[in-house]
């Protein structure tokens, strides 16, 4: 059965970024941000979100001020993720786990998470460990992304103790050779590459620039960067997610919940059919809205309620 979880527009109620950024406080924490802050026509402070160096400076300030991450650097050209939207995913999954824990979001190192395609920024493990104290394993098919993520972990001792990284060479096998035979994860998460080709990815970036009233004829760097494996794969988002669903059935005893972001609403029908084909016992679709962008999480489990309760008692 597919259950649709609805919510009012806006970020998750526990999301600390529900109020506008206090740039003065952020600058006090991270003085270099001041170079990128300007006064808008509405007489408020902001940055130019089209400039990657400005978004990078903002992210560093947010991570330092709210999440106590002192050192965060990513290679030029890699995705620079929006922090509020990324942490939203984690809050909603915490709610999902809470259903098996007397409606209390479980915290601490007993919760183990598998982040598929963790990327050079390693953002989900960083935020999940900072907010909830969860332990993570991040995987990626890009050795350069893994190396970048390792550098971030080494530069932050608390992260290095709680986040492990695994390089996987085979892009077709999402879980095989990643999840060990007896290994348990309380949930998996993924922000899949949503374009089917590099050309489609470039068109998507151009659309975002238009939405920010940027002249698309001017060949400047864009915040909407990203390496190939971060942005596109053969068949796009739907092909990746369908492959993930099919392979999850082989690891159903290793994970309580499998989850993924779904960018394109029109892909949901095919995703639901794939979940029925593998006999998922329960499926959730959780709508999210970040500014003007709408997205959603699809979560599925092969565990019935009594099995989830046993899982909780044995692990949490």
Secondary structure, DSSP 8 states (H G I E B T S, - for coil): -EEEE---SSS-TT-TTSS---HHHHHHH-GGGGGGEEE-TTS-EEE-TT-HHHHHHHHHHHHHHHH--------TTS----HHHHHHHHHHHHHHHHTTTTT----STT-EEEEET-TTT-HHHHHHHHHH--EEEEEES-HHHHHHHHHHHHTSHHHHHHEEEEE-S-TT-SSTTTS-TT--EEEEEE----BSSHHHHHHHHHHHHHHTT--TTS----S----HHHHB-TTHHHHHHHHHHHHHGGGTTTEEEEEEEE--GGGHHHHHHHHHHTT-SEEEEEEEEETTEEEEEEEEES--HHHHHHHHHHH-
